[in-house]
Amino acid sequence: MEEILKEVLMEKEELRLKNIELEKDLEFYKSILEMRNSCIFNLHEKTKKGERVWIDIINAETKELLELDMDDEIKEWLKPIKCEK
């Protein structure tokens, strides 16, 4: 009986933690509506000091990109565009 109670309590705690995680995800994805001057397809999910943020690659300035946690995609965005003749 005690073993079953431990299992139920562990499962309850796992579900509580999962619920908290899902609530954070929901709030983050709802925050996309706050991006007033951006098209959704221009928005990318990135991290800044470990926190998830939306970045509009079209409207983002170099300074904003440098503040993000660096990854290969951001490095590519920072490369200058070559003009061809």
Secondary structure, DSSP 8 states (H G I E B T S, - for coil): -HHHHHHHHHHHHHHHHHHHHHHHHHHHHHGGGG-TTS-GGGEEEEEETTEEEEEETTT--HHHHHHS---HHHHHHHS------
